[in-house]
């Protein structure tokens, strides 16, 4: 069982994201409207699990073409993992890239809106960034081998941030 590890922000994460993004962009060509660095590693100063979270933003009705291109560079579709509007992809044999979670979201997906709103809010609110860091550290210490409990422990603060942003409060997060 893998231990949940939360570490201080590493400024190298931005460069690691760019390396992954470059590989994805080359493969996808114009099919990707954007490749977004989301999740805790995308927020300077925020403690995080050292795993890059990436959302590929696509137009509606282009998923099959995107899936085919991602398959061509070693990614495999593993479903929405219970989160509507976010299709997850796994990979093997990418030792040249930092560990990452890859998701594909249509441009109007609620889950994409939530990811971007949370990231953008934490980038500008030092108070909530620090609160979120403390919660993440506490949950990792309290539930070092239980990812579901770790995620559930973060939920109240994330819901509070969503409410501040005027968003639907449905929630399930993997970051």
Long-range contacts (C-beta under 8 A, 24 or more apart in sequence): 1-145, 2-145, 3-144, 3-145, 4-49, 4-139, 4-140, 4-143, 4-144, 4-145, 4-146, 4-147, 4-150, 5-49, 5-50, 5-140, 6-47, 6-48, 6-49, 6-136, 6-137, 6-140, 7-47, 7-48, 7-49, 7-50, 8-47, 9-41, 9-43, 9-44, 9-45, 9-46, 9-47, 9-48, 10-41, 10-50, 11-44, 13-41, 13-42, 13-48, 13-50, 13-52, 13-98, 14-42, 16-52, 16-97, 16-98, 17-41, 17-42, 17-52, 17-54, 19-96, 19-97, 19-98, 20-52, 20-54, 20-97, 20-98, 20-100, 21-54, 23-73, 23-97, 24-54, 24-56, 24-70, 24-73, 24-102, 27-69, 27-70, 27-72, 27-73, 28-56, 28-66, 28-69, 28-70, 29-69, 31-58, 31-62, 31-65, 31-66, 31-69, 32-56, 32-57, 32-58, 32-66, 33-57, 33-58, 33-59, 33-107, 36-112, 36-115, 36-116, 36-119, 37-119, 38-115, 38-116, 38-118, 38-119, 38-175, 39-101, 39-115, 39-119, 39-174, 39-175, 40-122, 40-132, 40-136, 40-175, 42-119, 42-123, 43-119, 43-122, 43-123, 43-129, 44-123, 45-126, 45-129, 45-130, 45-133, 46-122, 46-129, 46-132, 46-133, 47-133, 47-136, 47-137, 48-136, 48-175, 49-140, 49-175, 50-98, 50-99, 51-98, 51-99, 51-100, 51-101, 52-98, 52-99, 52-100, 52-101, 53-100, 53-101, 53-103, 53-115, 53-174, 53-175, 54-100, 54-101, 54-102, 54-103, 55-86, 55-103, 55-104, 55-105, 55-112, 55-115, 55-116, 56-102, 56-103, 56-104, 56-105, 57-105, 57-106, 57-107, 57-112, 58-104, 58-105, 58-106, 58-107, 59-106, 59-107, 60-106, 60-107, 60-108, 63-87, 63-104, 63-106, 66-104, 67-104, 70-102, 70-104, 75-102, 81-174, 82-172, 83-111, 83-172, 83-174, 84-110, 84-111, 85-109, 85-110, 85-111, 85-112, 86-111, 86-112, 101-174, 101-175, 110-168, 110-170, 113-167, 114-162, 114-167, 114-168, 114-171, 117-161, 117-162, 117-165, 117-167, 118-158, 118-161, 118-162, 118-165, 121-161, 121-164, 121-165, 122-161, 128-157, 128-161, 131-157, 132-157, 132-158
